[in-house]
Amino acid sequence: MESETYRGYVLWGHVIREQQGTLERYAASGSVTKGGKFVEASGILGVVDSESAAEQIGLEWARAWVDNHV
């Protein structure tokens, strides 16, 4: 799980490891907090081949959420 501070919020990119047969895939999601309190979370945003890609997708969603709600 990777986090960053953006416009006064702390954003999180989440990774959920999924096993599909012998293939490992990673579901992406994001969440937004402020002052240590939960603000919003996405559902599953997509499934990708790497953990870092999943984290980035979650962070991108969280930045967009902040941009549209501040």
All heavy atoms as a GROMACS GRO file, in nm:
protein
  542
    1MET      N    1   0.086  -0.116   0.000
    1MET     CA    2   0.000   0.000   0.000
    1MET      C    3   0.091   0.122   0.000
    1MET      O    4   0.180   0.133   0.082
    1MET     CB    5  -0.090  -0.006   0.123
    1MET     CG    6  -0.189   0.102   0.132
    1MET     SD    7  -0.319   0.081   0.257
    1MET     CE    8  -0.244  -0.006   0.389
    2GLU      N    9   0.067   0.210  -0.092
    2GLU     CA   10   0.146   0.331  -0.105
    2GLU      C   11   0.058   0.451  -0.076
    2GLU      O   12  -0.060   0.453  -0.110
    2GLU     CB   13   0.203   0.341  -0.246
    2GLU     CG   14   0.301   0.453  -0.263
    2GLU     CD   15   0.368   0.450  -0.399
    2GLU    OE1   16   0.394   0.340  -0.450
    2GLU    OE2   17   0.394   0.559  -0.452
    3SER      N   18   0.116   0.552  -0.009
    3SER     CA   19   0.039   0.672   0.022
    3SER      C   20   0.113   0.796  -0.027
    3SER      O   21   0.234   0.794  -0.051
    3SER     CB   22   0.014   0.684   0.172
    3SER     OG   23   0.134   0.713   0.240
    4GLU      N   24   0.037   0.905  -0.041
    4GLU     CA   25   0.095   1.035  -0.072
    4GLU      C   26   0.003   1.143  -0.018
    4GLU      O   27  -0.117   1.120   0.001
    4GLU     CB   28   0.116   1.054  -0.222
    4GLU     CG   29  -0.010   1.068  -0.302
    4GLU     CD   30   0.016   1.094  -0.450
    4GLU    OE1   31   0.093   1.020  -0.511
    4GLU    OE2   32  -0.044   1.188  -0.503
    5THR      N   33   0.059   1.258   0.009
    5THR     CA   34  -0.020   1.373   0.053
    5THR      C   35  -0.049   1.459  -0.069
    5THR      O   36   0.039   1.485  -0.151
    5THR     CB   37   0.058   1.454   0.158
    5THR    OG1   38   0.088   1.368   0.268
    5THR    CG2   39  -0.024   1.572   0.208
    6TYR      N   40  -0.175   1.499  -0.081
    6TYR     CA   41  -0.219   1.576  -0.198
    6TYR      C   42  -0.327   1.673  -0.155
    6TYR      O   43  -0.433   1.631  -0.106
    6TYR     CB   44  -0.272   1.478  -0.304
    6TYR     CG   45  -0.318   1.542  -0.432
    6TYR    CD1   46  -0.228   1.593  -0.525
    6TYR    CD2   47  -0.453   1.550  -0.464
    6TYR    CE1   48  -0.269   1.650  -0.644
    6TYR    CE2   49  -0.496   1.606  -0.582
    6TYR     CZ   50  -0.405   1.657  -0.672
    6TYR     OH   51  -0.445   1.713  -0.790
    7ARG      N   52  -0.300   1.804  -0.168
    7ARG     CA   53  -0.396   1.909  -0.139
    7ARG      C   54  -0.460   1.894   0.000
    7ARG      O   55  -0.580   1.914   0.018
    7ARG     CB   56  -0.503   1.915  -0.247
    7ARG     CG   57  -0.444   1.948  -0.384
    7ARG     CD   58  -0.545   1.952  -0.493
    7ARG     NE   59  -0.633   2.067  -0.476
    7ARG     CZ   60  -0.734   2.096  -0.555
    7ARG    NH1   61  -0.760   2.018  -0.659
    7ARG    NH2   62  -0.811   2.200  -0.533
    8GLY      N   63  -0.379   1.854   0.098
    8GLY     CA   64  -0.427   1.842   0.236
    8GLY      C   65  -0.488   1.708   0.272
    8GLY      O   66  -0.529   1.687   0.386
    9TYR      N   67  -0.496   1.617   0.178
    9TYR     CA   68  -0.550   1.483   0.200
    9TYR      C   69  -0.438   1.381   0.194
    9TYR      O   70  -0.336   1.404   0.128
    9TYR     CB   71  -0.653   1.447   0.093
    9TYR     CG   72  -0.780   1.527   0.099
    9TYR    CD1   73  -0.787   1.654   0.042
    9TYR    CD2   74  -0.893   1.476   0.161
    9TYR    CE1   75  -0.903   1.728   0.048
    9TYR    CE2   76  -1.010   1.549   0.166
    9TYR     CZ   77  -1.015   1.675   0.111
    9TYR     OH   78  -1.131   1.748   0.116
   10VAL      N   79  -0.456   1.268   0.259
   10VAL     CA   80  -0.363   1.155   0.243
   10VAL      C   81  -0.434   1.053   0.156
   10VAL      O   82  -0.546   1.011   0.186
   10VAL     CB   83  -0.320   1.094   0.377
   10VAL    CG1   84  -0.228   0.975   0.355
   10VAL    CG2   85  -0.251   1.199   0.464
   11LEU      N   86  -0.369   1.019   0.046
   11LEU     CA   87  -0.426   0.927  -0.053
   11LEU      C   88  -0.355   0.794  -0.044
   11LEU      O   89  -0.234   0.788  -0.020
   11LEU     CB   90  -0.408   0.986  -0.194
   11LEU     CG   91  -0.444   1.132  -0.213
   11LEU    CD1   92  -0.419   1.174  -0.357
   11LEU    CD2   93  -0.586   1.159  -0.171
   12TRP      N   94  -0.431   0.688  -0.066
   12TRP     CA   95  -0.376   0.553  -0.057
   12TRP      C   96  -0.409   0.474  -0.183
   12TRP      O   97  -0.522   0.477  -0.230
   12TRP     CB   98  -0.438   0.480   0.063
   12TRP     CG   99  -0.408   0.548   0.193
   12TRP    CD1  100  -0.482   0.646   0.252
   12TRP    CD2  101  -0.298   0.524   0.278
   12TRP    NE1  102  -0.423   0.685   0.369
   12TRP    CE2  103  -0.309   0.611   0.389
   12TRP    CE3  104  -0.190   0.436   0.273
   12TRP    CZ2  105  -0.218   0.614   0.491
   12TRP    CZ3  106  -0.098   0.439   0.377
   12TRP    CH2  107  -0.112   0.528   0.483
   13GLY      N  108  -0.309   0.405  -0.234
   13GLY     CA  109  -0.329   0.310  -0.343
   13GLY      C  110  -0.320   0.170  -0.286
   13GLY      O  111  -0.219   0.135  -0.224
   14HIS      N  112  -0.424   0.093  -0.301
   14HIS     CA  113  -0.432  -0.041  -0.242
   14HIS      C  114  -0.413  -0.149  -0.348
   14HIS      O  115  -0.457  -0.133  -0.463
   14HIS     CB  116  -0.569  -0.063  -0.176
   14HIS     CG  117  -0.602   0.039  -0.073
   14HIS    ND1  118  -0.549   0.037   0.053
   14HIS    CD2  119  -0.681   0.148  -0.079
   14HIS    CE1  120  -0.596   0.140   0.122
   14HIS    NE2  121  -0.676   0.209   0.044
   15VAL      N  122  -0.352  -0.258  -0.305
   15VAL     CA  123  -0.329  -0.373  -0.391
   15VAL      C  124  -0.394  -0.495  -0.327
   15VAL      O  125  -0.372  -0.522  -0.210
   15VAL     CB  126  -0.178  -0.399  -0.408
   15VAL    CG1  127  -0.154  -0.523  -0.492
   15VAL    CG2  128  -0.108  -0.278  -0.468
   16ILE      N  129  -0.472  -0.567  -0.405
   16ILE     CA  130  -0.532  -0.693  -0.359
   16ILE      C  131  -0.483  -0.802  -0.451
   16ILE      O  132  -0.515  -0.802  -0.571
   16ILE     CB  133  -0.686  -0.684  -0.361
   16ILE    CG1  134  -0.733  -0.566  -0.277
   16ILE    CG2  135  -0.747  -0.815  -0.311
   16ILE    CD1  136  -0.872  -0.519  -0.309
   17ARG      N  137  -0.401  -0.890  -0.398
   17ARG     CA  138  -0.345  -0.998  -0.480
   17ARG      C  139  -0.453  -1.101  -0.509
   17ARG      O  140  -0.526  -1.144  -0.420
   17ARG     CB  141  -0.228  -1.064  -0.408
   17ARG     CG  142  -0.154  -1.161  -0.496
   17ARG     CD  143  -0.040  -1.219  -0.421
   17ARG     NE  144  -0.094  -1.324  -0.335
   17ARG     CZ  145  -0.029  -1.431  -0.302
   17ARG    NH1  146   0.094  -1.450  -0.340
   17ARG    NH2  147  -0.085  -1.522  -0.226
   18GLU      N  148  -0.462  -1.138  -0.635
   18GLU     CA  149  -0.559  -1.240  -0.678
   18GLU      C  150  -0.483  -1.352  -0.747
   18GLU      O  151  -0.391  -1.328  -0.824
   18GLU     CB  152  -0.659  -1.180  -0.777
   18GLU     CG  153  -0.744  -1.071  -0.720
   18GLU     CD  154  -0.848  -1.021  -0.819
   18GLU    OE1  155  -0.834  -1.049  -0.940
   18GLU    OE2  156  -0.941  -0.956  -0.774
   19GLN      N  157  -0.521  -1.472  -0.719
   19GLN     CA  158  -0.462  -1.588  -0.785
   19GLN      C  159  -0.561  -1.636  -0.890
   19GLN      O  160  -0.675  -1.667  -0.860
   19GLN     CB  161  -0.436  -1.699  -0.684
   19GLN     CG  162  -0.353  -1.813  -0.735
   19GLN     CD  163  -0.205  -1.779  -0.737
   19GLN    OE1  164  -0.157  -1.700  -0.657
   19GLN    NE2  165  -0.133  -1.839  -0.829
   20GLN      N  166  -0.518  -1.637  -1.016
   20GLN     CA  167  -0.602  -1.686  -1.125
   20GLN      C  168  -0.529  -1.802  -1.190
   20GLN      O  169  -0.449  -1.782  -1.282
   20GLN     CB  170  -0.631  -1.574  -1.225
   20GLN     CG  171  -0.710  -1.460  -1.167
   20GLN     CD  172  -0.732  -1.348  -1.267
   20GLN    OE1  173  -0.674  -1.345  -1.374
   20GLN    NE2  174  -0.818  -1.254  -1.231
   21GLY      N  175  -0.554  -1.922  -1.138
   21GLY     CA  176  -0.479  -2.038  -1.184
   21GLY      C  177  -0.335  -2.025  -1.137
   21GLY      O  178  -0.309  -2.006  -1.020
   22THR      N  179  -0.241  -2.031  -1.229
   22THR     CA  180  -0.100  -2.013  -1.193
   22THR      C  181  -0.056  -1.868  -1.206
   22THR      O  182   0.057  -1.834  -1.175
   22THR     CB  183  -0.010  -2.101  -1.283
   22THR    OG1  184  -0.032  -2.065  -1.419
   22THR    CG2  185  -0.041  -2.248  -1.263
   23LEU      N  186  -0.145  -1.782  -1.250
   23LEU     CA  187  -0.116  -1.640  -1.273
   23LEU      C  188  -0.150  -1.557  -1.151
   23LEU      O  189  -0.256  -1.573  -1.092
   23LEU     CB  190  -0.201  -1.593  -1.391
   23LEU     CG  191  -0.152  -1.479  -1.475
   23LEU    CD1  192  -0.019  -1.512  -1.540
   23LEU    CD2  193  -0.255  -1.449  -1.583
   24GLU      N  194  -0.058  -1.470  -1.110
   24GLU     CA  195  -0.089  -1.374  -1.005
   24GLU      C  196  -0.127  -1.242  -1.070
   24GLU      O  197  -0.057  -1.193  -1.158
   24GLU     CB  198   0.032  -1.352  -0.913
   24GLU     CG  199   0.045  -1.458  -0.809
   24GLU     CD  200   0.144  -1.418  -0.701
   24GLU    OE1  201   0.203  -1.309  -0.705
   24GLU    OE2  202   0.163  -1.500  -0.611
   25ARG      N  203  -0.239  -1.187  -1.028
   25ARG     CA  204  -0.287  -1.058  -1.077
   25ARG      C  205  -0.315  -0.971  -0.955
   25ARG      O  206  -0.327  -1.022  -0.844
   25ARG     CB  207  -0.413  -1.077  -1.161
   25ARG     CG  208  -0.399  -1.175  -1.277
   25ARG     CD  209  -0.367  -1.112  -1.404
   25ARG     NE  210  -0.459  -1.001  -1.426
   25ARG     CZ  211  -0.468  -0.934  -1.537
   25ARG    NH1  212  -0.394  -0.964  -1.637
   25ARG    NH2  213  -0.552  -0.834  -1.551
   26TYR      N  214  -0.330  -0.842  -0.977
   26TYR     CA  215  -0.345  -0.748  -0.867
   26TYR      C  216  -0.462  -0.654  -0.894
   26TYR      O  217  -0.462  -0.583  -0.994
   26TYR     CB  218  -0.216  -0.669  -0.847
   26TYR     CG  219  -0.098  -0.761  -0.824
   26TYR    CD1  220  -0.022  -0.806  -0.932
   26TYR    CD2  221  -0.066  -0.806  -0.697
   26TYR    CE1  222   0.084  -0.892  -0.913
   26TYR    CE2  223   0.040  -0.893  -0.677
   26TYR     CZ  224   0.115  -0.935  -0.786
   26TYR     OH  225   0.218  -1.022  -0.766
   27ALA      N  226  -0.558  -0.655  -0.803
   27ALA     CA  227  -0.671  -0.563  -0.813
   27ALA      C  228  -0.631  -0.430  -0.751
   27ALA      O  229  -0.559  -0.426  -0.650
   27ALA     CB  230  -0.792  -0.621  -0.742
   28ALA      N  231  -0.676  -0.322  -0.811
   28ALA     CA  232  -0.643  -0.188  -0.765
   28ALA      C  233  -0.764  -0.122  -0.701
   28ALA      O  234  -0.876  -0.138  -0.747
   28ALA     CB  235  -0.596  -0.104  -0.883
   29SER      N  236  -0.738  -0.046  -0.594
   29SER     CA  237  -0.839   0.040  -0.535
   29SER      C  238  -0.769   0.158  -0.468
   29SER      O  239  -0.648   0.158  -0.452
   29SER     CB  240  -0.927  -0.036  -0.435
   29SER     OG  241  -0.852  -0.074  -0.322
   30GLY      N  242  -0.846   0.257  -0.430
   30GLY     CA  243  -0.789   0.375  -0.367
   30GLY      C  244  -0.876   0.423  -0.254
   30GLY      O  245  -0.994   0.390  -0.246
   31SER      N  246  -0.815   0.500  -0.165
   31SER     CA  247  -0.893   0.563  -0.058
   31SER      C  248  -0.834   0.699  -0.026
   31SER      O  249  -0.720   0.730  -0.057
   31SER     CB  250  -0.900   0.474   0.067
   31SER     OG  251  -0.771   0.450   0.119
   32VAL      N  252  -0.918   0.780   0.039
   32VAL     CA  253  -0.884   0.917   0.073
   32VAL      C  254  -0.909   0.936   0.222
   32VAL      O  255  -1.016   0.898   0.272
   32VAL     CB  256  -0.971   1.017  -0.008
   32VAL    CG1  257  -0.939   1.160   0.029
   32VAL    CG2  258  -0.957   0.993  -0.158
   33THR      N  259  -0.811   0.994   0.292
   33THR     CA  260  -0.827   1.028   0.434
   33THR      C  261  -0.787   1.174   0.453
   33THR      O  262  -0.714   1.232   0.373
   33THR     CB  263  -0.742   0.938   0.526
   33THR    OG1  264  -0.604   0.956   0.495
   33THR    CG2  265  -0.780   0.792   0.510
   34LYS      N  266  -0.834   1.231   0.564
   34LYS     CA  267  -0.794   1.367   0.600
   34LYS      C  268  -0.795   1.375   0.752
   34LYS      O  269  -0.894   1.337   0.816
   34LYS     CB  270  -0.889   1.471   0.541
   34LYS     CG  271  -0.839   1.612   0.564
   34LYS     CD  272  -0.916   1.713   0.483
   34LYS     CE  273  -0.847   1.849   0.500
   34LYS     NZ  274  -0.906   1.948   0.411
   35GLY      N  275  -0.685   1.423   0.808
   35GLY     CA  276  -0.676   1.434   0.953
   35GLY      C  277  -0.688   1.299   1.022
   35GLY      O  278  -0.741   1.291   1.132
   36GLY      N  279  -0.644   1.193   0.955
   36GLY     CA  280  -0.652   1.059   1.013
   36GLY      C  281  -0.789   0.995   1.005
   36GLY      O  282  -0.811   0.888   1.061
   37LYS      N  283  -0.881   1.060   0.937
   37LYS     CA  284  -1.018   1.006   0.926
   37LYS      C  285  -1.050   0.968   0.783
   37LYS      O  286  -1.013   1.037   0.688
   37LYS     CB  287  -1.119   1.108   0.976
   37LYS     CG  288  -1.100   1.139   1.122
   37LYS     CD  289  -1.206   1.230   1.175
   37LYS     CE  290  -1.172   1.257   1.320
   37LYS     NZ  291  -1.278   1.302   1.398
   38PHE      N  292  -1.123   0.860   0.769
   38PHE     CA  293  -1.168   0.811   0.640
   38PHE      C  294  -1.260   0.913   0.574
   38PHE      O  295  -1.348   0.969   0.637
   38PHE     CB  296  -1.242   0.678   0.660
   38PHE     CG  297  -1.309   0.628   0.535
   38PHE    CD1  298  -1.236   0.561   0.439
   38PHE    CD2  299  -1.444   0.650   0.514
   38PHE    CE1  300  -1.298   0.515   0.324
   38PHE    CE2  301  -1.506   0.604   0.399
   38PHE     CZ  302  -1.433   0.537   0.304
   39VAL      N  303  -1.238   0.935   0.443
   39VAL     CA  304  -1.323   1.026   0.366
   39VAL      C  305  -1.399   0.950   0.257
   39VAL      O  306  -1.521   0.959   0.248
   39VAL     CB  307  -1.241   1.141   0.303
   39VAL    CG1  308  -1.329   1.229   0.215
   39VAL    CG2  309  -1.171   1.223   0.411
   40GLU      N  310  -1.326   0.874   0.174
   40GLU     CA  311  -1.389   0.803   0.062
   40GLU      C  312  -1.300   0.689   0.017
   40GLU      O  313  -1.180   0.692   0.038
   40GLU     CB  314  -1.411   0.900  -0.055
   40GLU     CG  315  -1.491   0.846  -0.169
   40GLU     CD  316  -1.634   0.813  -0.130
   40GLU    OE1  317  -1.710   0.903  -0.092
   40GLU    OE2  318  -1.670   0.694  -0.138
   41ALA      N  319  -1.362   0.588  -0.043
   41ALA     CA  320  -1.287   0.475  -0.100
   41ALA      C  321  -1.354   0.432  -0.230
   41ALA      O  322  -1.474   0.447  -0.247
   41ALA     CB  323  -1.283   0.357  -0.003
   42SER      N  324  -1.272   0.381  -0.318
   42SER     CA  325  -1.323   0.327  -0.444
   42SER      C  326  -1.359   0.181  -0.424
   42SER      O  327  -1.324   0.121  -0.323
   42SER     CB  328  -1.215   0.336  -0.553
   42SER     OG  329  -1.114   0.240  -0.528
   43GLY      N  330  -1.423   0.127  -0.522
   43GLY     CA  331  -1.434  -0.017  -0.532
   43GLY      C  332  -1.312  -0.066  -0.608
   43GLY      O  333  -1.212   0.006  -0.620
   44ILE      N  334  -1.320  -0.184  -0.664
   44ILE     CA  335  -1.212  -0.236  -0.747
   44ILE      C  336  -1.210  -0.155  -0.877
   44ILE      O  337  -1.311  -0.145  -0.946
   44ILE     CB  338  -1.230  -0.385  -0.777
   44ILE    CG1  339  -1.230  -0.466  -0.648
   44ILE    CG2  340  -1.121  -0.435  -0.873
   44ILE    CD1  341  -1.103  -0.459  -0.567
   45LEU      N  342  -1.094  -0.098  -0.907
   45LEU     CA  343  -1.080  -0.012  -1.025
   45LEU      C  344  -1.030  -0.087  -1.148
   45LEU      O  345  -1.041  -0.037  -1.259
   45LEU     CB  346  -0.982   0.102  -0.993
   45LEU     CG  347  -1.024   0.190  -0.877
   45LEU    CD1  348  -0.908   0.278  -0.833
   45LEU    CD2  349  -1.145   0.274  -0.916
   46GLY      N  350  -0.975  -0.203  -1.128
   46GLY     CA  351  -0.922  -0.281  -1.237
   46GLY      C  352  -0.830  -0.388  -1.184
   46GLY      O  353  -0.794  -0.389  -1.066
   47VAL      N  354  -0.791  -0.478  -1.272
   47VAL     CA  355  -0.698  -0.586  -1.236
   47VAL      C  356  -0.581  -0.579  -1.333
   47VAL      O  357  -0.601  -0.574  -1.455
   47VAL     CB  358  -0.768  -0.724  -1.243
   47VAL    CG1  359  -0.671  -0.835  -1.209
   47VAL    CG2  360  -0.888  -0.727  -1.148
   48VAL      N  361  -0.459  -0.575  -1.278
   48VAL     CA  362  -0.338  -0.557  -1.358
   48VAL      C  363  -0.234  -0.662  -1.321
   48VAL      O  364  -0.252  -0.740  -1.228
   48VAL     CB  365  -0.282  -0.415  -1.340
   48VAL    CG1  366  -0.378  -0.311  -1.397
   48VAL    CG2  367  -0.253  -0.384  -1.195
   49ASP      N  368  -0.121  -0.658  -1.393
   49ASP     CA  369  -0.017  -0.760  -1.376
   49ASP      C  370   0.088  -0.727  -1.270
   49ASP      O  371   0.170  -0.813  -1.238
   49ASP     CB  372   0.055  -0.783  -1.509
   49ASP     CG  373  -0.035  -0.848  -1.612
   49ASP    OD1  374  -0.124  -0.927  -1.573
   49ASP    OD2  375  -0.018  -0.818  -1.732
   50SER      N  376   0.090  -0.604  -1.216
   50SER     CA  377   0.194  -0.571  -1.117
   50SER      C  378   0.136  -0.494  -0.999
   50SER      O  379   0.038  -0.420  -1.013
   50SER     CB  380   0.306  -0.490  -1.182
   50SER     OG  381   0.264  -0.357  -1.206
   51GLU      N  382   0.201  -0.512  -0.884
   51GLU     CA  383   0.159  -0.440  -0.764
   51GLU      C  384   0.174  -0.290  -0.781
   51GLU      O  385   0.086  -0.214  -0.741
   51GLU     CB  386   0.242  -0.486  -0.644
   51GLU     CG  387   0.211  -0.626  -0.597
   51GLU     CD  388   0.292  -0.663  -0.475
   51GLU    OE1  389   0.279  -0.593  -0.371
   51GLU    OE2  390   0.366  -0.761  -0.482
   52SER      N  391   0.285  -0.248  -0.840
   52SER     CA  392   0.309  -0.104  -0.854
   52SER      C  393   0.205  -0.039  -0.945
   52SER      O  394   0.160   0.073  -0.919
   52SER     CB  395   0.451  -0.076  -0.904
   52SER     OG  396   0.471  -0.134  -1.030
   53ALA      N  397   0.164  -0.108  -1.050
   53ALA     CA  398   0.061  -0.055  -1.139
   53ALA      C  399  -0.072  -0.042  -1.063
   53ALA      O  400  -0.143   0.058  -1.078
   53ALA     CB  401   0.043  -0.142  -1.262
   54ALA      N  402  -0.104  -0.140  -0.981
   54ALA     CA  403  -0.228  -0.135  -0.903
   54ALA      C  404  -0.225  -0.017  -0.806
   54ALA      O  405  -0.324   0.056  -0.793
   54ALA     CB  406  -0.250  -0.265  -0.829
   55GLU      N  407  -0.112   0.004  -0.738
   55GLU     CA  408  -0.101   0.117  -0.646
   55GLU      C  409  -0.119   0.249  -0.719
   55GLU      O  410  -0.188   0.339  -0.671
   55GLU     CB  411   0.034   0.115  -0.575
   55GLU     CG  412   0.046   0.007  -0.472
   55GLU     CD  413   0.184  -0.001  -0.410
   55GLU    OE1  414   0.282   0.053  -0.468
   55GLU    OE2  415   0.194  -0.061  -0.302
   56GLN      N  416  -0.057   0.263  -0.834
   56GLN     CA  417  -0.067   0.388  -0.910
   56GLN      C  418  -0.209   0.415  -0.958
   56GLN      O  419  -0.255   0.529  -0.955
   56GLN     CB  420   0.031   0.386  -1.028
   56GLN     CG  421   0.175   0.397  -0.986
   56GLN     CD  422   0.201   0.515  -0.894
   56GLN    OE1  423   0.167   0.629  -0.925
   56GLN    NE2  424   0.259   0.489  -0.778
   57ILE      N  425  -0.279   0.312  -0.998
   57ILE     CA  426  -0.419   0.328  -1.039
   57ILE      C  427  -0.503   0.380  -0.921
   57ILE      O  428  -0.585   0.470  -0.936
   57ILE     CB  429  -0.476   0.196  -1.095
   57ILE    CG1  430  -0.411   0.166  -1.229
   57ILE    CG2  431  -0.629   0.201  -1.105
   57ILE    CD1  432  -0.437   0.025  -1.279
   58GLY      N  433  -0.481   0.322  -0.803
   58GLY     CA  434  -0.552   0.367  -0.684
   58GLY      C  435  -0.521   0.511  -0.649
   58GLY      O  436  -0.611   0.589  -0.616
   59LEU      N  437  -0.393   0.550  -0.658
   59LEU     CA  438  -0.355   0.688  -0.629
   59LEU      C  439  -0.413   0.784  -0.732
   59LEU      O  440  -0.457   0.895  -0.697
   59LEU     CB  441  -0.203   0.700  -0.624
   59LEU     CG  442  -0.136   0.637  -0.502
   59LEU    CD1  443   0.016   0.635  -0.520
   59LEU    CD2  444  -0.175   0.708  -0.374
   60GLU      N  445  -0.414   0.746  -0.858
   60GLU     CA  446  -0.473   0.831  -0.962
   60GLU      C  447  -0.622   0.854  -0.936
   60GLU      O  448  -0.672   0.965  -0.952
   60GLU     CB  449  -0.452   0.769  -1.100
   60GLU     CG  450  -0.308   0.775  -1.146
   60GLU     CD  451  -0.284   0.694  -1.273
   60GLU    OE1  452  -0.382   0.647  -1.336
   60GLU    OE2  453  -0.166   0.676  -1.306
   61TRP      N  454  -0.692   0.748  -0.896
   61TRP     CA  455  -0.834   0.762  -0.865
   61TRP      C  456  -0.852   0.859  -0.748
   61TRP      O  457  -0.939   0.948  -0.753
   61TRP     CB  458  -0.895   0.626  -0.829
   61TRP     CG  459  -1.036   0.641  -0.779
   61TRP    CD1  460  -1.149   0.643  -0.856
   61TRP    CD2  461  -1.077   0.664  -0.645
   61TRP    NE1  462  -1.258   0.665  -0.775
   61TRP    CE2  463  -1.217   0.678  -0.645
   61TRP    CE3  464  -1.010   0.673  -0.523
   61TRP    CZ2  465  -1.289   0.700  -0.529
   61TRP    CZ3  466  -1.082   0.696  -0.408
   61TRP    CH2  467  -1.221   0.709  -0.411
   62ALA      N  468  -0.769   0.844  -0.645
   62ALA     CA  469  -0.781   0.928  -0.526
   62ALA      C  470  -0.753   1.075  -0.559
   62ALA      O  471  -0.823   1.164  -0.511
   62ALA     CB  472  -0.687   0.878  -0.416
   63ARG      N  473  -0.652   1.102  -0.643
   63ARG     CA  474  -0.624   1.240  -0.684
   63ARG      C  475  -0.744   1.299  -0.759
   63ARG      O  476  -0.783   1.413  -0.736
   63ARG     CB  477  -0.500   1.245  -0.774
   63ARG     CG  478  -0.372   1.248  -0.698
   63ARG     CD  479  -0.253   1.269  -0.794
   63ARG     NE  480  -0.152   1.171  -0.760
   63ARG     CZ  481  -0.122   1.064  -0.830
   63ARG    NH1  482  -0.180   1.039  -0.946
   63ARG    NH2  483  -0.032   0.980  -0.787
   64ALA      N  484  -0.801   1.221  -0.848
   64ALA     CA  485  -0.917   1.268  -0.924
   64ALA      C  486  -1.035   1.294  -0.831
   64ALA      O  487  -1.108   1.392  -0.849
   64ALA     CB  488  -0.954   1.165  -1.031
   65TRP      N  489  -1.053   1.209  -0.730
   65TRP     CA  490  -1.162   1.231  -0.635
   65TRP      C  491  -1.144   1.365  -0.564
   65TRP      O  492  -1.238   1.444  -0.554
   65TRP     CB  493  -1.170   1.117  -0.533
   65TRP     CG  494  -1.293   1.130  -0.447
   65TRP    CD1  495  -1.414   1.074  -0.468
   65TRP    CD2  496  -1.305   1.210  -0.328
   65TRP    NE1  497  -1.502   1.114  -0.371
   65TRP    CE2  498  -1.438   1.198  -0.282
   65TRP    CE3  499  -1.217   1.290  -0.257
   65TRP    CZ2  500  -1.484   1.262  -0.170
   65TRP    CZ3  501  -1.263   1.355  -0.142
   65TRP    CH2  502  -1.396   1.340  -0.100
   66VAL      N  503  -1.022   1.391  -0.516
   66VAL     CA  504  -0.994   1.517  -0.447
   66VAL      C  505  -1.018   1.634  -0.542
   66VAL      O  506  -1.084   1.732  -0.507
   66VAL     CB  507  -0.850   1.520  -0.391
   66VAL    CG1  508  -0.813   1.660  -0.342
   66VAL    CG2  509  -0.834   1.418  -0.278
   67ASP      N  510  -0.966   1.626  -0.663
   67ASP     CA  511  -0.983   1.734  -0.760
   67ASP      C  512  -1.130   1.766  -0.787
   67ASP      O  513  -1.166   1.881  -0.811
   67ASP     CB  514  -0.914   1.699  -0.894
   67ASP     CG  515  -0.763   1.703  -0.882
   67ASP    OD1  516  -0.708   1.761  -0.786
   67ASP    OD2  517  -0.698   1.645  -0.971
   68ASN      N  518  -1.216   1.667  -0.782
   68ASN     CA  519  -1.358   1.686  -0.810
   68ASN      C  520  -1.442   1.721  -0.688
   68ASN      O  521  -1.561   1.751  -0.703
   68ASN     CB  522  -1.415   1.562  -0.877
   68ASN     CG  523  -1.369   1.549  -1.021
   68ASN    OD1  524  -1.389   1.641  -1.100
   68ASN    ND2  525  -1.303   1.439  -1.054
   69HIS      N  526  -1.384   1.715  -0.567
   69HIS     CA  527  -1.462   1.739  -0.446
   69HIS      C  528  -1.407   1.851  -0.359
   69HIS      O  529  -1.463   1.875  -0.252
   69HIS     CB  530  -1.472   1.609  -0.365
   69HIS     CG  531  -1.556   1.507  -0.433
   69HIS    ND1  532  -1.506   1.418  -0.524
   69HIS    CD2  533  -1.690   1.483  -0.425
   69HIS    CE1  534  -1.605   1.342  -0.570
   69HIS    NE2  535  -1.717   1.380  -0.512
   70VAL      N  536  -1.302   1.915  -0.399
   70VAL     CA  537  -1.245   2.024  -0.317
   70VAL      C  538  -1.275   2.157  -0.381
   70VAL      O  539  -1.276   2.172  -0.498
   70VAL     CB  540  -1.092   2.004  -0.300
   70VAL    CG1  541  -1.030   2.121  -0.229
   70VAL    CG2  542  -1.067   1.876  -0.224
   0.00000   0.00000   0.00000
